[in-house]
Amino acid sequence: MYVAALRMDLHISQSASLKHRRSVVRHLVETSRHRFGVSAAEVDPHDLWQRAAIGFAAVASTPTHAEHLVGQAERFVWSHPEVEVLSSERGWVELD
């Protein structure tokens, strides 16, 4: 079992309220879940109206497939017109 993780820190410059920011983040999270089969959640900061961080995880039988799944989610976020990606960090979850 292989688990790939991805954290993306975002700036949503067009957002003028928490409500708008939440709608953009919700769209990214829900679409990624349904389209790519990854787990996704907003992870930080919850109270800033132009900043967000989203975490993604993929579990697969091969490392290549896990990497492919998080890669698809990452490309989707990068392509979103309302979002500027400030940083993107990938890693692997090790199990004993």
C-alpha positions as MATLAB code, in Angstrom:
seq = 'MYVAALRMDLHISQSASLKHRRSVVRHLVETSRHRFGVSAAEVDPHDLWQRAAIGFAAVASTPTHAEHLVGQAERFVWSHPEVEVLSSERGWVELD';
ca = [
       0.000    0.000    0.000;
       1.331    3.422   -0.970;
       0.023    6.733    0.346;
       0.940    9.994   -1.376;
       0.151   13.340    0.260;
       0.004   16.838   -1.167;
      -0.421   20.215    0.537;
      -1.156   23.331   -1.492;
      -1.138   26.854   -0.046;
      -3.360   29.181   -2.033;
      -4.089   32.871   -2.473;
      -7.565   33.752   -3.717;
      -7.105   37.394   -4.691;
     -10.659   37.940   -5.987;
     -12.184   36.896   -2.679;
     -13.815   39.713   -0.728;
     -15.331   37.522    1.988;
     -14.977   34.224    3.819;
     -18.132   33.047    2.064;
     -16.558   33.482   -1.378;
     -13.296   31.866   -0.267;
     -15.195   28.887    1.131;
     -17.093   28.452   -2.142;
     -13.845   28.369   -4.158;
     -12.206   25.923   -1.728;
     -15.330   23.742   -1.601;
     -15.355   23.553   -5.419;
     -11.677   22.512   -5.522;
     -12.097   19.904   -2.768;
     -15.337   18.337   -4.038;
     -14.306   18.281   -7.690;
     -10.947   16.700   -6.837;
     -12.644   14.035   -4.749;
     -15.134   13.095   -7.446;
     -12.960   13.517  -10.519;
      -9.680   12.015   -9.296;
     -10.663    9.772   -6.376;
      -8.403   11.478   -3.849;
      -9.174   12.438   -0.283;
      -9.194   16.216    0.099;
      -9.836   18.736    2.855;
      -9.178   22.337    3.748;
      -6.407   22.164    6.339;
      -5.462   25.736    7.223;
      -6.101   28.803    7.763;
      -9.860   28.826    8.233;
     -10.324   32.479    9.165;
      -8.426   34.377    6.436;
     -10.536   35.471    3.476;
      -7.850   35.372    0.775;
      -5.684   32.454    1.946;
      -6.355   28.741    2.100;
      -4.488   25.452    2.302;
      -5.820   22.203    0.938;
      -4.515   18.743    1.726;
      -4.863   15.808   -0.662;
      -4.092   12.129   -0.148;
      -4.194    9.121   -2.432;
      -3.916    5.451   -1.514;
      -2.919    3.034   -4.262;
      -1.345   -0.357   -4.843;
       1.646    1.154   -6.657;
       3.643    4.331   -5.997;
       3.199    5.374   -9.625;
      -0.586    5.295   -9.360;
      -0.627    7.208   -6.059;
       1.679    9.851   -7.558;
      -0.525   10.078  -10.650;
      -3.664   10.700   -8.579;
      -2.202   13.543   -6.517;
      -0.602   14.932   -9.677;
      -4.002   15.184  -11.334;
      -5.435   17.026   -8.328;
      -2.443   19.383   -8.271;
      -2.772   20.217  -11.979;
      -6.492   20.854  -11.501;
      -5.836   23.375   -8.709;
      -3.078   25.085  -10.741;
      -5.519   25.450  -13.660;
      -8.251   27.137  -11.606;
      -8.497   30.798  -12.698;
      -9.409   32.213   -9.265;
      -6.461   30.638   -7.460;
      -2.797   31.539   -7.209;
      -0.703   28.679   -5.853;
       1.788   29.978   -3.287;
       3.399   26.619   -2.560;
       2.921   22.950   -3.256;
       4.558   20.177   -1.246;
       4.360   16.423   -1.854;
       5.329   13.611    0.432;
       4.828    9.949    1.230;
       3.188    8.482    4.304;
       5.237    5.608    5.691;
       3.480    2.754    7.471;
       5.171    0.293    9.802;
];
